[in-house]
Amino acid sequence: MQQINLAEASQNLPDLIEAALGGEEIIIIKDNQPLVKLTPVPPVKRRRQPGSAKGLITISDDFDELLEDFKEYME
């Protein structure tokens, strides 16, 4: 965890952002009191696209037929 005062943070903001993106916890302080914690924003999840797998999945013609191994149980 890195603590940095507000004046230094304003001068080094690009570097602090890179450090936060790299996983480091950055706390910006003023008058020895924590003000802000820099953390990366999680990536936005894409919304589900209905029909996006159309044509990728096929069902065989004999899908509903009994399996040979189970015919004796079903008759």
HTML snippet that shows the backbone in 3Dmol.js (N, CA, C, O; Angstrom):
<script src="https://3Dmol.org/build/3Dmol-min.js"></script>
<div id="view" style="width:600px;height:400px;position:relative"></div>
<script>
const pdb = `
ATOM      1  N   MET A   1       0.849  -1.173   0.000  1.00  0.00           N
ATOM      2  CA  MET A   1       0.000   0.000   0.000  1.00  0.00           C
ATOM      3  C   MET A   1       0.893   1.234   0.000  1.00  0.00           C
ATOM      4  O   MET A   1       1.853   1.338   0.764  1.00  0.00           O
ATOM      5  N   GLN A   2       0.548   2.147  -0.869  1.00  0.00           N
ATOM      6  CA  GLN A   2       1.319   3.387  -0.969  1.00  0.00           C
ATOM      7  C   GLN A   2       0.424   4.559  -0.571  1.00  0.00           C
ATOM      8  O   GLN A   2      -0.684   4.704  -1.088  1.00  0.00           O
ATOM      9  N   GLN A   3       0.907   5.390   0.348  1.00  0.00           N
ATOM     10  CA  GLN A   3       0.182   6.606   0.719  1.00  0.00           C
ATOM     11  C   GLN A   3       0.947   7.792   0.174  1.00  0.00           C
ATOM     12  O   GLN A   3       2.172   7.865   0.278  1.00  0.00           O
ATOM     13  N   ILE A   4       0.211   8.717  -0.406  1.00  0.00           N
ATOM     14  CA  ILE A   4       0.837   9.884  -1.019  1.00  0.00           C
ATOM     15  C   ILE A   4      -0.047  11.096  -0.750  1.00  0.00           C
ATOM     16  O   ILE A   4      -1.274  11.001  -0.779  1.00  0.00           O
ATOM     17  N   ASN A   5       0.592  12.243  -0.485  1.00  0.00           N
ATOM     18  CA  ASN A   5      -0.227  13.424  -0.192  1.00  0.00           C
ATOM     19  C   ASN A   5      -0.815  13.998  -1.479  1.00  0.00           C
ATOM     20  O   ASN A   5      -0.349  13.706  -2.580  1.00  0.00           O
ATOM     21  N   LEU A   6      -1.832  14.807  -1.316  1.00  0.00           N
ATOM     22  CA  LEU A   6      -2.618  15.312  -2.437  1.00  0.00           C
ATOM     23  C   LEU A   6      -1.770  16.101  -3.430  1.00  0.00           C
ATOM     24  O   LEU A   6      -1.957  15.963  -4.639  1.00  0.00           O
ATOM     25  N   ALA A   7      -0.849  16.920  -2.948  1.00  0.00           N
ATOM     26  CA  ALA A   7      -0.015  17.739  -3.844  1.00  0.00           C
ATOM     27  C   ALA A   7       0.868  16.844  -4.715  1.00  0.00           C
ATOM     28  O   ALA A   7       0.982  17.067  -5.921  1.00  0.00           O
ATOM     29  N   GLU A   8       1.490  15.835  -4.106  1.00  0.00           N
ATOM     30  CA  GLU A   8       2.334  14.916  -4.879  1.00  0.00           C
ATOM     31  C   GLU A   8       1.492  14.083  -5.846  1.00  0.00           C
ATOM     32  O   GLU A   8       1.919  13.802  -6.966  1.00  0.00           O
ATOM     33  N   ALA A   9       0.302  13.693  -5.407  1.00  0.00           N
ATOM     34  CA  ALA A   9      -0.563  12.885  -6.259  1.00  0.00           C
ATOM     35  C   ALA A   9      -0.963  13.650  -7.517  1.00  0.00           C
ATOM     36  O   ALA A   9      -1.011  13.077  -8.606  1.00  0.00           O
ATOM     37  N   SER A  10      -1.247  14.929  -7.370  1.00  0.00           N
ATOM     38  CA  SER A  10      -1.659  15.708  -8.546  1.00  0.00           C
ATOM     39  C   SER A  10      -0.513  15.843  -9.550  1.00  0.00           C
ATOM     40  O   SER A  10      -0.762  15.969 -10.749  1.00  0.00           O
ATOM     41  N   GLN A  11       0.724  15.819  -9.088  1.00  0.00           N
ATOM     42  CA  GLN A  11       1.878  15.913  -9.985  1.00  0.00           C
ATOM     43  C   GLN A  11       2.221  14.568 -10.628  1.00  0.00           C
ATOM     44  O   GLN A  11       2.809  14.530 -11.709  1.00  0.00           O
ATOM     45  N   ASN A  12       1.858  13.477  -9.976  1.00  0.00           N
ATOM     46  CA  ASN A  12       2.243  12.144 -10.445  1.00  0.00           C
ATOM     47  C   ASN A  12       1.049  11.258 -10.782  1.00  0.00           C
ATOM     48  O   ASN A  12       1.155  10.033 -10.730  1.00  0.00           O
ATOM     49  N   LEU A  13      -0.065  11.853 -11.121  1.00  0.00           N
ATOM     50  CA  LEU A  13      -1.282  11.080 -11.332  1.00  0.00           C
ATOM     51  C   LEU A  13      -1.141   9.979 -12.384  1.00  0.00           C
ATOM     52  O   LEU A  13      -1.582   8.859 -12.127  1.00  0.00           O
ATOM     53  N   PRO A  14      -0.550  10.236 -13.554  1.00  0.00           N
ATOM     54  CA  PRO A  14      -0.421   9.134 -14.529  1.00  0.00           C
ATOM     55  C   PRO A  14       0.349   7.929 -13.975  1.00  0.00           C
ATOM     56  O   PRO A  14      -0.024   6.783 -14.225  1.00  0.00           O
ATOM     57  N   ASP A  15       1.410   8.189 -13.233  1.00  0.00           N
ATOM     58  CA  ASP A  15       2.190   7.092 -12.649  1.00  0.00           C
ATOM     59  C   ASP A  15       1.395   6.344 -11.581  1.00  0.00           C
ATOM     60  O   ASP A  15       1.485   5.121 -11.468  1.00  0.00           O
ATOM     61  N   LEU A  16       0.617   7.089 -10.801  1.00  0.00           N
ATOM     62  CA  LEU A  16      -0.193   6.460  -9.763  1.00  0.00           C
ATOM     63  C   LEU A  16      -1.297   5.603 -10.375  1.00  0.00           C
ATOM     64  O   LEU A  16      -1.620   4.532  -9.860  1.00  0.00           O
ATOM     65  N   ILE A  17      -1.869   6.079 -11.469  1.00  0.00           N
ATOM     66  CA  ILE A  17      -2.895   5.287 -12.153  1.00  0.00           C
ATOM     67  C   ILE A  17      -2.298   3.984 -12.664  1.00  0.00           C
ATOM     68  O   ILE A  17      -2.907   2.926 -12.511  1.00  0.00           O
ATOM     69  N   GLU A  18      -1.140   4.043 -13.254  1.00  0.00           N
ATOM     70  CA  GLU A  18      -0.472   2.824 -13.746  1.00  0.00           C
ATOM     71  C   GLU A  18      -0.186   1.861 -12.601  1.00  0.00           C
ATOM     72  O   GLU A  18      -0.352   0.650 -12.746  1.00  0.00           O
ATOM     73  N   ALA A  19       0.244   2.400 -11.465  1.00  0.00           N
ATOM     74  CA  ALA A  19       0.526   1.546 -10.310  1.00  0.00           C
ATOM     75  C   ALA A  19      -0.763   0.878  -9.820  1.00  0.00           C
ATOM     76  O   ALA A  19      -0.754  -0.305  -9.477  1.00  0.00           O
ATOM     77  N   ALA A  20      -1.861   1.622  -9.787  1.00  0.00           N
ATOM     78  CA  ALA A  20      -3.143   1.051  -9.353  1.00  0.00           C
ATOM     79  C   ALA A  20      -3.599  -0.019 -10.332  1.00  0.00           C
ATOM     80  O   ALA A  20      -4.105  -1.060  -9.915  1.00  0.00           O
ATOM     81  N   LEU A  21      -3.431   0.218 -11.617  1.00  0.00           N
ATOM     82  CA  LEU A  21      -3.807  -0.781 -12.615  1.00  0.00           C
ATOM     83  C   LEU A  21      -2.960  -2.036 -12.479  1.00  0.00           C
ATOM     84  O   LEU A  21      -3.403  -3.130 -12.830  1.00  0.00           O
ATOM     85  N   GLY A  22      -1.742  -1.881 -11.970  1.00  0.00           N
ATOM     86  CA  GLY A  22      -0.860  -3.012 -11.752  1.00  0.00           C
ATOM     87  C   GLY A  22      -1.143  -3.758 -10.450  1.00  0.00           C
ATOM     88  O   GLY A  22      -0.455  -4.728 -10.132  1.00  0.00           O
ATOM     89  N   GLY A  23      -2.146  -3.316  -9.697  1.00  0.00           N
ATOM     90  CA  GLY A  23      -2.533  -4.033  -8.498  1.00  0.00           C
ATOM     91  C   GLY A  23      -2.126  -3.379  -7.192  1.00  0.00           C
ATOM     92  O   GLY A  23      -2.476  -3.871  -6.120  1.00  0.00           O
ATOM     93  N   GLU A  24      -1.392  -2.276  -7.266  1.00  0.00           N
ATOM     94  CA  GLU A  24      -0.960  -1.613  -6.038  1.00  0.00           C
ATOM     95  C   GLU A  24      -2.094  -0.759  -5.480  1.00  0.00           C
ATOM     96  O   GLU A  24      -2.824  -0.113  -6.232  1.00  0.00           O
ATOM     97  N   GLU A  25      -2.234  -0.762  -4.164  1.00  0.00           N
ATOM     98  CA  GLU A  25      -3.251   0.064  -3.522  1.00  0.00           C
ATOM     99  C   GLU A  25      -2.662   1.448  -3.274  1.00  0.00           C
ATOM    100  O   GLU A  25      -1.635   1.579  -2.609  1.00  0.00           O
ATOM    101  N   ILE A  26      -3.306   2.472  -3.805  1.00  0.00           N
ATOM    102  CA  ILE A  26      -2.829   3.847  -3.686  1.00  0.00           C
ATOM    103  C   ILE A  26      -3.841   4.633  -2.848  1.00  0.00           C
ATOM    104  O   ILE A  26      -5.018   4.706  -3.201  1.00  0.00           O
ATOM    105  N   ILE A  27      -3.380   5.220  -1.739  1.00  0.00           N
ATOM    106  CA  ILE A  27      -4.220   6.055  -0.887  1.00  0.00           C
ATOM    107  C   ILE A  27      -3.695   7.485  -0.975  1.00  0.00           C
ATOM    108  O   ILE A  27      -2.513   7.741  -0.742  1.00  0.00           O
ATOM    109  N   ILE A  28      -4.590   8.413  -1.315  1.00  0.00           N
ATOM    110  CA  ILE A  28      -4.223   9.832  -1.360  1.00  0.00           C
ATOM    111  C   ILE A  28      -4.697  10.457  -0.060  1.00  0.00           C
ATOM    112  O   ILE A  28      -5.854  10.312   0.335  1.00  0.00           O
ATOM    113  N   ILE A  29      -3.766  11.167   0.606  1.00  0.00           N
ATOM    114  CA  ILE A  29      -4.068  11.735   1.918  1.00  0.00           C
ATOM    115  C   ILE A  29      -3.951  13.255   1.883  1.00  0.00           C
ATOM    116  O   ILE A  29      -3.262  13.826   1.039  1.00  0.00           O
ATOM    117  N   LYS A  30      -4.641  13.889   2.821  1.00  0.00           N
ATOM    118  CA  LYS A  30      -4.544  15.335   3.021  1.00  0.00           C
ATOM    119  C   LYS A  30      -4.617  15.568   4.518  1.00  0.00           C
ATOM    120  O   LYS A  30      -5.528  15.075   5.182  1.00  0.00           O
ATOM    121  N   ASP A  31      -3.671  16.309   5.047  1.00  0.00           N
ATOM    122  CA  ASP A  31      -3.581  16.554   6.491  1.00  0.00           C
ATOM    123  C   ASP A  31      -3.559  15.239   7.272  1.00  0.00           C
ATOM    124  O   ASP A  31      -4.223  15.101   8.299  1.00  0.00           O
ATOM    125  N   ASN A  32      -2.790  14.285   6.772  1.00  0.00           N
ATOM    126  CA  ASN A  32      -2.629  12.964   7.374  1.00  0.00           C
ATOM    127  C   ASN A  32      -3.926  12.168   7.495  1.00  0.00           C
ATOM    128  O   ASN A  32      -4.004  11.238   8.298  1.00  0.00           O
ATOM    129  N   GLN A  33      -4.940  12.517   6.713  1.00  0.00           N
ATOM    130  CA  GLN A  33      -6.200  11.791   6.693  1.00  0.00           C
ATOM    131  C   GLN A  33      -6.428  11.216   5.296  1.00  0.00           C
ATOM    132  O   GLN A  33      -6.282  11.941   4.312  1.00  0.00           O
ATOM    133  N   PRO A  34      -6.780   9.940   5.182  1.00  0.00           N
ATOM    134  CA  PRO A  34      -7.034   9.364   3.864  1.00  0.00           C
ATOM    135  C   PRO A  34      -8.248  10.017   3.204  1.00  0.00           C
ATOM    136  O   PRO A  34      -9.285  10.214   3.837  1.00  0.00           O
ATOM    137  N   LEU A  35      -8.100  10.347   1.929  1.00  0.00           N
ATOM    138  CA  LEU A  35      -9.191  10.967   1.172  1.00  0.00           C
ATOM    139  C   LEU A  35      -9.748  10.033   0.104  1.00  0.00           C
ATOM    140  O   LEU A  35     -10.959   9.849  -0.023  1.00  0.00           O
ATOM    141  N   VAL A  36      -8.825   9.450  -0.660  1.00  0.00           N
ATOM    142  CA  VAL A  36      -9.224   8.693  -1.843  1.00  0.00           C
ATOM    143  C   VAL A  36      -8.349   7.460  -1.969  1.00  0.00           C
ATOM    144  O   VAL A  36      -7.155   7.492  -1.670  1.00  0.00           O
ATOM    145  N   LYS A  37      -8.964   6.370  -2.420  1.00  0.00           N
ATOM    146  CA  LYS A  37      -8.201   5.172  -2.742  1.00  0.00           C
ATOM    147  C   LYS A  37      -8.351   4.924  -4.236  1.00  0.00           C
ATOM    148  O   LYS A  37      -9.467   4.817  -4.744  1.00  0.00           O
ATOM    149  N   LEU A  38      -7.230   4.833  -4.935  1.00  0.00           N
ATOM    150  CA  LEU A  38      -7.252   4.544  -6.369  1.00  0.00           C
ATOM    151  C   LEU A  38      -7.352   3.035  -6.563  1.00  0.00           C
ATOM    152  O   LEU A  38      -6.519   2.275  -6.069  1.00  0.00           O
ATOM    153  N   THR A  39      -8.381   2.617  -7.285  1.00  0.00           N
ATOM    154  CA  THR A  39      -8.549   1.213  -7.631  1.00  0.00           C
ATOM    155  C   THR A  39      -9.026   1.130  -9.075  1.00  0.00           C
ATOM    156  O   THR A  39      -9.742   2.016  -9.541  1.00  0.00           O
ATOM    157  N   PRO A  40      -8.642   0.085  -9.779  1.00  0.00           N
ATOM    158  CA  PRO A  40      -9.111  -0.058 -11.162  1.00  0.00           C
ATOM    159  C   PRO A  40     -10.606  -0.363 -11.210  1.00  0.00           C
ATOM    160  O   PRO A  40     -11.150  -1.000 -10.308  1.00  0.00           O
ATOM    161  N   VAL A  41     -11.246   0.089 -12.252  1.00  0.00           N
ATOM    162  CA  VAL A  41     -12.656  -0.207 -12.486  1.00  0.00           C
ATOM    163  C   VAL A  41     -12.723  -1.569 -13.177  1.00  0.00           C
ATOM    164  O   VAL A  41     -12.019  -1.792 -14.162  1.00  0.00           O
ATOM    165  N   PRO A  42     -13.563  -2.486 -12.676  1.00  0.00           N
ATOM    166  CA  PRO A  42     -13.640  -3.799 -13.332  1.00  0.00           C
ATOM    167  C   PRO A  42     -14.175  -3.651 -14.756  1.00  0.00           C
ATOM    168  O   PRO A  42     -14.948  -2.735 -15.036  1.00  0.00           O
ATOM    169  N   PRO A  43     -13.769  -4.542 -15.650  1.00  0.00           N
ATOM    170  CA  PRO A  43     -14.251  -4.441 -17.035  1.00  0.00           C
ATOM    171  C   PRO A  43     -15.768  -4.626 -17.104  1.00  0.00           C
ATOM    172  O   PRO A  43     -16.359  -5.373 -16.323  1.00  0.00           O
ATOM    173  N   VAL A  44     -16.367  -3.938 -18.043  1.00  0.00           N
ATOM    174  CA  VAL A  44     -17.807  -4.016 -18.243  1.00  0.00           C
ATOM    175  C   VAL A  44     -18.147  -5.343 -18.904  1.00  0.00           C
ATOM    176  O   VAL A  44     -17.557  -5.719 -19.917  1.00  0.00           O
ATOM    177  N   LYS A  45     -19.101  -6.042 -18.316  1.00  0.00           N
ATOM    178  CA  LYS A  45     -19.524  -7.310 -18.894  1.00  0.00           C
ATOM    179  C   LYS A  45     -20.390  -7.025 -20.111  1.00  0.00           C
ATOM    180  O   LYS A  45     -21.249  -6.143 -20.093  1.00  0.00           O
ATOM    181  N   ARG A  46     -20.147  -7.786 -21.161  1.00  0.00           N
ATOM    182  CA  ARG A  46     -20.964  -7.620 -22.351  1.00  0.00           C
ATOM    183  C   ARG A  46     -22.331  -8.229 -22.105  1.00  0.00           C
ATOM    184  O   ARG A  46     -22.451  -9.269 -21.456  1.00  0.00           O
ATOM    185  N   ARG A  47     -23.350  -7.584 -22.620  1.00  0.00           N
ATOM    186  CA  ARG A  47     -24.711  -8.107 -22.503  1.00  0.00           C
ATOM    187  C   ARG A  47     -24.858  -9.338 -23.380  1.00  0.00           C
ATOM    188  O   ARG A  47     -24.230  -9.451 -24.433  1.00  0.00           O
ATOM    189  N   ARG A  48     -25.688 -10.244 -22.932  1.00  0.00           N
ATOM    190  CA  ARG A  48     -25.944 -11.456 -23.683  1.00  0.00           C
ATOM    191  C   ARG A  48     -26.589 -11.108 -25.017  1.00  0.00           C
ATOM    192  O   ARG A  48     -27.497 -10.281 -25.089  1.00  0.00           O
ATOM    193  N   GLN A  49     -26.110 -11.746 -26.054  1.00  0.00           N
ATOM    194  CA  GLN A  49     -26.618 -11.526 -27.403  1.00  0.00           C
ATOM    195  C   GLN A  49     -27.426 -12.755 -27.805  1.00  0.00           C
ATOM    196  O   GLN A  49     -26.837 -13.771 -28.175  1.00  0.00           O
ATOM    197  N   PRO A  50     -28.763 -12.694 -27.745  1.00  0.00           N
ATOM    198  CA  PRO A  50     -29.562 -13.857 -28.135  1.00  0.00           C
ATOM    199  C   PRO A  50     -29.284 -14.252 -29.586  1.00  0.00           C
ATOM    200  O   PRO A  50     -29.194 -13.404 -30.474  1.00  0.00           O
ATOM    201  N   GLY A  51     -29.152 -15.533 -29.795  1.00  0.00           N
ATOM    202  CA  GLY A  51     -28.937 -16.047 -31.143  1.00  0.00           C
ATOM    203  C   GLY A  51     -27.496 -16.009 -31.603  1.00  0.00           C
ATOM    204  O   GLY A  51     -27.225 -16.270 -32.775  1.00  0.00           O
ATOM    205  N   SER A  52     -26.569 -15.694 -30.725  1.00  0.00           N
ATOM    206  CA  SER A  52     -25.168 -15.573 -31.144  1.00  0.00           C
ATOM    207  C   SER A  52     -24.543 -16.910 -31.508  1.00  0.00           C
ATOM    208  O   SER A  52     -23.521 -16.935 -32.193  1.00  0.00           O
ATOM    209  N   ALA A  53     -25.128 -18.030 -31.069  1.00  0.00           N
ATOM    210  CA  ALA A  53     -24.587 -19.359 -31.395  1.00  0.00           C
ATOM    211  C   ALA A  53     -25.391 -20.040 -32.500  1.00  0.00           C
ATOM    212  O   ALA A  53     -25.224 -21.234 -32.750  1.00  0.00           O
ATOM    213  N   LYS A  54     -26.258 -19.284 -33.156  1.00  0.00           N
ATOM    214  CA  LYS A  54     -27.101 -19.867 -34.203  1.00  0.00           C
ATOM    215  C   LYS A  54     -26.231 -20.515 -35.276  1.00  0.00           C
ATOM    216  O   LYS A  54     -25.300 -19.898 -35.795  1.00  0.00           O
ATOM    217  N   GLY A  55     -26.547 -21.761 -35.598  1.00  0.00           N
ATOM    218  CA  GLY A  55     -25.805 -22.484 -36.616  1.00  0.00           C
ATOM    219  C   GLY A  55     -24.593 -23.236 -36.086  1.00  0.00           C
ATOM    220  O   GLY A  55     -23.970 -23.995 -36.828  1.00  0.00           O
ATOM    221  N   LEU A  56     -24.250 -23.041 -34.826  1.00  0.00           N
ATOM    222  CA  LEU A  56     -23.085 -23.711 -34.241  1.00  0.00           C
ATOM    223  C   LEU A  56     -23.452 -25.041 -33.589  1.00  0.00           C
ATOM    224  O   LEU A  56     -22.588 -25.893 -33.381  1.00  0.00           O
ATOM    225  N   ILE A  57     -24.724 -25.219 -33.270  1.00  0.00           N
ATOM    226  CA  ILE A  57     -25.169 -26.424 -32.579  1.00  0.00           C
ATOM    227  C   ILE A  57     -26.173 -27.157 -33.465  1.00  0.00           C
ATOM    228  O   ILE A  57     -27.099 -26.553 -34.007  1.00  0.00           O
ATOM    229  N   THR A  58     -25.978 -28.449 -33.602  1.00  0.00           N
ATOM    230  CA  THR A  58     -26.924 -29.252 -34.375  1.00  0.00           C
ATOM    231  C   THR A  58     -27.375 -30.435 -33.530  1.00  0.00           C
ATOM    232  O   THR A  58     -26.636 -30.930 -32.679  1.00  0.00           O
ATOM    233  N   ILE A  59     -28.595 -30.876 -33.781  1.00  0.00           N
ATOM    234  CA  ILE A  59     -29.143 -32.034 -33.092  1.00  0.00           C
ATOM    235  C   ILE A  59     -29.391 -33.097 -34.148  1.00  0.00           C
ATOM    236  O   ILE A  59     -30.007 -32.831 -35.180  1.00  0.00           O
ATOM    237  N   SER A  60     -28.908 -34.298 -33.883  1.00  0.00           N
ATOM    238  CA  SER A  60     -29.046 -35.368 -34.868  1.00  0.00           C
ATOM    239  C   SER A  60     -30.515 -35.765 -35.031  1.00  0.00           C
ATOM    240  O   SER A  60     -31.331 -35.558 -34.133  1.00  0.00           O
ATOM    241  N   ASP A  61     -30.826 -36.326 -36.168  1.00  0.00           N
ATOM    242  CA  ASP A  61     -32.201 -36.723 -36.475  1.00  0.00           C
ATOM    243  C   ASP A  61     -32.719 -37.790 -35.518  1.00  0.00           C
ATOM    244  O   ASP A  61     -33.920 -37.833 -35.251  1.00  0.00           O
ATOM    245  N   ASP A  62     -31.861 -38.642 -35.001  1.00  0.00           N
ATOM    246  CA  ASP A  62     -32.293 -39.716 -34.112  1.00  0.00           C
ATOM    247  C   ASP A  62     -32.171 -39.339 -32.627  1.00  0.00           C
ATOM    248  O   ASP A  62     -32.051 -40.220 -31.775  1.00  0.00           O
ATOM    249  N   PHE A  63     -32.199 -38.077 -32.326  1.00  0.00           N
ATOM    250  CA  PHE A  63     -32.037 -37.596 -30.955  1.00  0.00           C
ATOM    251  C   PHE A  63     -33.065 -38.214 -30.004  1.00  0.00           C
ATOM    252  O   PHE A  63     -32.727 -38.581 -28.878  1.00  0.00           O
ATOM    253  N   ASP A  64     -34.309 -38.327 -30.452  1.00  0.00           N
ATOM    254  CA  ASP A  64     -35.380 -38.838 -29.596  1.00  0.00           C
ATOM    255  C   ASP A  64     -35.510 -40.366 -29.598  1.00  0.00           C
ATOM    256  O   ASP A  64     -36.342 -40.910 -28.871  1.00  0.00           O
ATOM    257  N   GLU A  65     -34.730 -41.042 -30.376  1.00  0.00           N
ATOM    258  CA  GLU A  65     -34.803 -42.504 -30.447  1.00  0.00           C
ATOM    259  C   GLU A  65     -34.221 -43.113 -29.172  1.00  0.00           C
ATOM    260  O   GLU A  65     -33.329 -42.549 -28.540  1.00  0.00           O
ATOM    261  N   LEU A  66     -34.755 -44.279 -28.818  1.00  0.00           N
ATOM    262  CA  LEU A  66     -34.232 -44.983 -27.649  1.00  0.00           C
ATOM    263  C   LEU A  66     -32.825 -45.502 -27.932  1.00  0.00           C
ATOM    264  O   LEU A  66     -32.522 -45.933 -29.045  1.00  0.00           O
ATOM    265  N   LEU A  67     -31.995 -45.456 -26.937  1.00  0.00           N
ATOM    266  CA  LEU A  67     -30.669 -46.029 -27.058  1.00  0.00           C
ATOM    267  C   LEU A  67     -30.771 -47.548 -26.971  1.00  0.00           C
ATOM    268  O   LEU A  67     -31.588 -48.072 -26.215  1.00  0.00           O
ATOM    269  N   GLU A  68     -29.966 -48.238 -27.721  1.00  0.00           N
ATOM    270  CA  GLU A  68     -29.990 -49.705 -27.731  1.00  0.00           C
ATOM    271  C   GLU A  68     -29.824 -50.266 -26.310  1.00  0.00           C
ATOM    272  O   GLU A  68     -30.484 -51.245 -25.960  1.00  0.00           O
ATOM    273  N   ASP A  69     -28.988 -49.684 -25.519  1.00  0.00           N
ATOM    274  CA  ASP A  69     -28.725 -50.178 -24.168  1.00  0.00           C
ATOM    275  C   ASP A  69     -29.937 -50.086 -23.243  1.00  0.00           C
ATOM    276  O   ASP A  69     -30.005 -50.814 -22.253  1.00  0.00           O
ATOM    277  N   PHE A  70     -30.885 -49.213 -23.543  1.00  0.00           N
ATOM    278  CA  PHE A  70     -32.011 -48.996 -22.663  1.00  0.00           C
ATOM    279  C   PHE A  70     -33.331 -49.530 -23.224  1.00  0.00           C
ATOM    280  O   PHE A  70     -34.363 -49.397 -22.567  1.00  0.00           O
ATOM    281  N   LYS A  71     -33.330 -50.118 -24.399  1.00  0.00           N
ATOM    282  CA  LYS A  71     -34.573 -50.591 -25.001  1.00  0.00           C
ATOM    283  C   LYS A  71     -35.292 -51.606 -24.119  1.00  0.00           C
ATOM    284  O   LYS A  71     -36.519 -51.575 -24.021  1.00  0.00           O
ATOM    285  N   GLU A  72     -34.554 -52.500 -23.480  1.00  0.00           N
ATOM    286  CA  GLU A  72     -35.203 -53.508 -22.649  1.00  0.00           C
ATOM    287  C   GLU A  72     -35.904 -52.902 -21.444  1.00  0.00           C
ATOM    288  O   GLU A  72     -36.863 -53.492 -20.946  1.00  0.00           O
ATOM    289  N   TYR A  73     -35.469 -51.760 -20.960  1.00  0.00           N
ATOM    290  CA  TYR A  73     -36.087 -51.115 -19.809  1.00  0.00           C
ATOM    291  C   TYR A  73     -37.322 -50.319 -20.210  1.00  0.00           C
ATOM    292  O   TYR A  73     -38.205 -50.099 -19.381  1.00  0.00           O
ATOM    293  N   MET A  74     -37.398 -49.891 -21.443  1.00  0.00           N
ATOM    294  CA  MET A  74     -38.464 -49.020 -21.886  1.00  0.00           C
ATOM    295  C   MET A  74     -39.637 -49.783 -22.521  1.00  0.00           C
ATOM    296  O   MET A  74     -40.704 -49.204 -22.722  1.00  0.00           O
ATOM    297  N   GLU A  75     -39.460 -51.034 -22.828  1.00  0.00           N
ATOM    298  CA  GLU A  75     -40.531 -51.795 -23.506  1.00  0.00           C
ATOM    299  C   GLU A  75     -41.413 -52.489 -22.517  1.00  0.00           C
ATOM    300  O   GLU A  75     -42.360 -53.171 -22.907  1.00  0.00           O
TER     301      GLU A  75
END
`;
const viewer = $3Dmol.createViewer("view");
viewer.addModel(pdb, "pdb");
viewer.setStyle({}, {cartoon: {color: "spectrum"}});
viewer.zoomTo();
viewer.render();
</script>
